[in-house]
Amino acid sequence: MNYFDYRDGRLFAEEIPVSEIVQRIGTPVYIYSARTLRRHFRIIRQAFEGTDTLICYAMKALSNLSILKLFSDLGAGFDIVSAGELMRCLKAGADPEKIVFSGVGKTDHEIETALTADILMINVESRPELYRISEVARRLRRDARVSLRVNPDLDPGTHPHISTGHRDSKFGIPLSQVREYYAEARSLPNLVLAGLSTHIGSQITDTSPFVEAGRKVAGIVRDLRADGIALKYLDLGGGLGIPYQEEPSDPAKYASALLGPLRELGVKIIIEPGRVLVGNAGIMVTRVLYVKETDVKRFVVVDGAMNDLIRPVLYEAYHEIRPVEERGHSALETADVVGPVCESGDFFARERQLPPVEAGELLAIMSAGAYGFVMASNYNSRPRAPEIVVDGSRFHVVRERENFDDLVRGESIVSLREGPDA
Ligand SMILES: *Cc1c(COP(=O)(O)O)cnc(C)c1O
């Protein structure tokens, strides 16, 4: 469910026609719906009602400061993967006691920053990282709350680039070594063994991988108890999918699948939803520049590109594409929707059935809230698009469109002419 709907053939973001925003802001542009974001957060919270669960929004999905503030105000914590994300969510008012730090390659600086901010816990992904955190904590004369991230060795059946819980993946600690790890961690100075974590992948539509993951981590928690290690937190990661084209399981079913094997453990649950909170709450609007017919194909060339939204080529992702102004019913035509960037991978859709489209028209790329703007780059020296948040009948520019100065910030021109010593 989201608040991007048609009224008399015009696409609205909540109470505002999308075309009105575009008139003021231009294209390409990201538009988020605050009402949708709040709704999604409440639905997830309700799904876990009656349990001791902390929702840590996986902010890598969409990390604009205003979005972080919105979630923080609703009581969310955050799952971060870098010092940059830590600074961002603290700036937006996050409570450090609700922040967990994930990722396979934390630097000393990042560990220091996390310990100094006194976040809830660091999710550890390897033995050397465990030693490093202990060392840094000792140097800072602090205790580091850590949680070991276990790789439960299962295949959630999603695209390989968003699947993280398989034994071949770089993430987590092998199931078979987890007990040894905890025994070892217990002997290291300045570590507090706070929890156990897992995260099996993203855009998971079926509940069975969650059940399996839950069963496996529950087994570990019991084994560890037998070893005299009582963990306070069980962090189950994120991963619930959204309906780009597929039918994901609803949040209530997801919650009961996840919690089923864990109910009797009496541990505090952490979940790290990303995509499910923000994916459908955002669209990217782009203008048609040209319609180009070749011998074999029709190309709709738009002013947005892979540098603005890379998911189609990176994950073979499907995004619904809709006209911002509907023009009555005509037969659908097959077209590739492509951007101006000099790469064949620069497309939003291939062989897509679309209503007839003309130059100048606006198209909305739906469900672009998650892993959209955050992956934008300046490739081809294209300024990054602005981000807009709509709230009822008002909209706010929460990130301006970049300009040429932004593009060359930090660069300098040195003279590299061949000199006499050449
Ligand atoms: C990316 C990530 C998430 C969020 O995944 P979604 O599929 O967006 O819900 C949660 N936890 C960790 C550790 C992640 O890397």
The ligand as an SDF file (V2000), in Angstrom:
LIG
                    3D

 15 15  0  0  0  0  0  0  0  0999 V2000
   20.8620   -4.5870    3.8870 C   0  0  0  0  0  0  0  0  0  0  0  0
   20.7050   -5.0990    5.2520 C   0  0  0  0  0  0  0  0  0  0  0  0
   19.4530   -5.0650    5.8820 C   0  0  0  0  0  0  0  0  0  0  0  0
   18.2070   -4.5980    5.2000 C   0  0  0  0  0  0  0  0  0  0  0  0
   17.7730   -5.4410    4.1900 O   0  0  0  0  0  0  0  0  0  0  0  0
   16.3680   -5.1840    3.4820 P   0  0  0  0  0  0  0  0  0  0  0  0
   16.2480   -6.2660    2.4930 O   0  0  0  0  0  0  0  0  0  0  0  0
   16.4310   -3.8440    2.8620 O   0  0  0  0  0  0  0  0  0  0  0  0
   15.3200   -5.2580    4.5410 O   0  0  0  0  0  0  0  0  0  0  0  0
   19.3750   -5.4980    7.1890 C   0  0  0  0  0  0  0  0  0  0  0  0
   20.4770   -5.9520    7.8460 N   0  0  0  0  0  0  0  0  0  0  0  0
   21.6830   -6.0040    7.2750 C   0  0  0  0  0  0  0  0  0  0  0  0
   22.8470   -6.4950    8.0430 C   0  0  0  0  0  0  0  0  0  0  0  0
   21.8500   -5.5910    5.9500 C   0  0  0  0  0  0  0  0  0  0  0  0
   23.0430   -5.6550    5.3770 O   0  0  0  0  0  0  0  0  0  0  0  0
  1  2  1  0
  2  3  1  0
  2 14  2  0
  3  4  1  0
  3 10  2  0
  4  5  1  0
  5  6  1  0
  6  7  2  0
  6  8  1  0
  6  9  1  0
 10 11  1  0
 11 12  2  0
 12 13  1  0
 12 14  1  0
 14 15  1  0
M  END
$$$$
